[in-house]
Amino acid sequence: MDELLPGSMGTSASLSLRLGQTIFSFASLLFMSVGVEFYSYTAFCGLDSFLVTIMGLVIPWSFTLALVDGCSILVGCPLRQPGILFVIVIGDWVLSILSLAAACASAGVINFLPNIEGLHCVPKFCSRYQLSTVMAFLSWFLSAASSLFNLWLLPSL
């Protein structure tokens, strides 16, 4: 297979996907960490600690693979080793599923939190949590796309 799929490892589209994942994960982590009030809400404390942890794992994973993509593009030799690509696909799938779970859990809590009668969320912090959740969903979308492209490439090697 001389032509690589756009978005598979070693292409400029893959580099764009990885950089997007890194940026959106970092933004999600930043928006969640700036509003440190989420520890005062017990529903948010556990779930958003999960979101912060997963985004903290996605950032180095995506950035490292972006560096690998960049080196592959500069050298002109795309990554075509099935074993390494299999590890990348498995890592992408695991982090993609975990980031989807964290984003969905945070979206559920942020949808429920402003509607509680006695305890209400300060609008400034609620909007930060919403932005963090949106950024987590965008990171998940790019991660899922990247893993699908690499999974599609894997059988042809």
Sequence and secondary structure as in RCSB ss.txt:
>XXXX:A:sequence
MDELLPGSMGTSASLSLRLGQTIFSFASLLFMSVGVEFYSYTAFCGLDSFLVTIMGLVIPWSFTLALVDGCSILV
GCPLRQPGILFVIVIGDWVLSILSLAAACASAGVINFLPNIEGLHCVPKFCSRYQLSTVMAFLSWFLSAASSLFN
LWLLPSL
>XXXX:A:secstr
  S  TTSTTSHHHHHHHHHHHHHHHHHHHHHHH GGGGGSHHHHHHHHHHHHHHHHHHHHHHHHHHHHHHHHHH
T     HHHHHHHHHHHHHHHHHHHHHHHHHHHHHHHGGG SSS   HHHHHHHHHHHHHHHHHHHHHHHHHHHH
HHHGGG 
